[in-house]
Amino acid sequence: MRLSRGRLVVPVAAAVAIAFADSSIVVLALPELYGRFHATIVGVSWVITAYNAAVGMTALGLVALANRVDGARLLGVGLILFLAASIGCALAGSLEFLIAARVVQGVGGALLLAGSLPVLAASTGSATAGVRVWILAGTFGLALGPALGGVLTQAFDWRAIFAAQAPVAALGLLGAARWRAKAIVEEGPRPSLARTQHANACLGLLSGALVGALFLAVLLVISVWSYSPIGGASIVSALPAAALAVRPLEARLAGVVAVGGGAALLAGGLVALALLPSARVGLVVWALALCGAGLGLALPVLSDAAVDLGAGLTRSGTLTVGARHLGLVVALALIAPLLASKVPAAGDRALLKGTAVLLDAPIGLDKKVPVALDLRGAFARAQVGETPDLTEPFNAHGARHDSALAAVRDRLAGAIEATITRATRAAFFVCAGFAGLALLVAAVFRRRVAA
């Protein structure tokens, strides 16, 4: 039994990582989803929001019952739902069906995340070791989500994101099916109620802040700057790389210092993204690295503080899952109206700037007129939520061989990118505000402990 328990750790930890990654794994596939389902950006955003809302509400609804349910059974039911819903998502023929399947996947994700914690604790023989595995898997699943989704989308298509999750859930389910012991762990001192409340509050706020790094920044790189999904994945990989790099430092710092420093780094990275003057990939990489370092410092400490190592392991784990995803949903709900109000107006300004660039260009009317007509069609597609390629009208009329036309193309693209990039500032500042509030909560809690 000891050997089989040890072998269960890897598939369960992988399922935990995938469940956390699903919060943002679809982001780099959003442009492809626009075109596939002829949807608006608001409609497609529900592919992300539906999952996070389902996880959050299910987890919070489960809190009162969590300690009465065997963790292994909870894990098994969650994996069954997650597996079935992942297959459903991969086979979706409409946006409505995909969103419905994501809701079911979110319910399964909440159940498997709640049940996996006591199972990992029992599998490792220690509540402390089990919690560490759960936290590590969740942290890197959340950070790696967008990059993994981008690679799968580029190599195959958006359906591969969900098809790849099914075997992971299936392996976890096979392991859970062979589990015979009750996954109940009673070990270690109970943290104070104030400590867990402040930790969950900080986790919810930092999760909301991460919407800026895991959603807004990715959309900016893909939808505005026209990078391919795998190109976007390479840029976003700065975030998990930085989170991994600071892990040794996090272990050496006092908990309050790690949380405060992590929140400050995350806020600083988001402010840097808000103040981007134009399409500067180098600056984005540095800003995302700051966000990743903040994630790597703060989330493990907060997750550890929020989880009760005593008999309340399942309940406290479920509560922290709910707090995290609630923060994500609240942030998405706040920034969606901002983007809806700012981006269309920015698109109109970008059209005017693009028109001025084209009119002033030193090229003949025989090229200006057809390019302008094609650009008008591209902007019309943008108004209904598609991601247009504004370089294609130029390339179709000879920009690849005409240096003058190519120069106009590059100037126009730069003007449009800079205009729309600045339109995302308010949303990035809102996300930075979430990190600032987390820093404030951590500071208040520190003063109370000191008193």
Secondary structure, 3 states (H helix, E strand, C coil): CHHHHHHHHHHHHHHHHHHHHCCCCCHHHHHHHHHHHCCCHHHHHHHHHHHHHHHHHHHHHHHHHHHHCCHHHHHHHHHHHHHHHHHHHHCCCCHHHHHHHHHHHHHHHHHHHHHHHHHHHHHHCCHHHHHHHHHHHHHHHHHHHHHHHHHHHHHCCCHHHHHCHHHHHHHHHHHHHCCCCCCCCCCCCCCCHHHHHHHHHHHHHHHHHHHHHHHHHHHHHHHHCCCCHHHHHHHHCHHHHHHHHCHHHHHHCCHHHHHHHHHHHHHHHHHHHHCCCCCCHHHHHHHHHHHHHHHHHHHHHHHHHHCCCCCCHHHHHHHHHHHHHHHHHHHHHHHHHHHHHHHHHHHHHHHHHHHHHHHHCCCCHHHHHHHHHHHHHHHHHHHCCCCCCCCHHHHHCCCCCCHHHHHHHHHHHHHHHHHHHHHCHHHHHHHHHHHHHHHHHHHHHHHHHHC
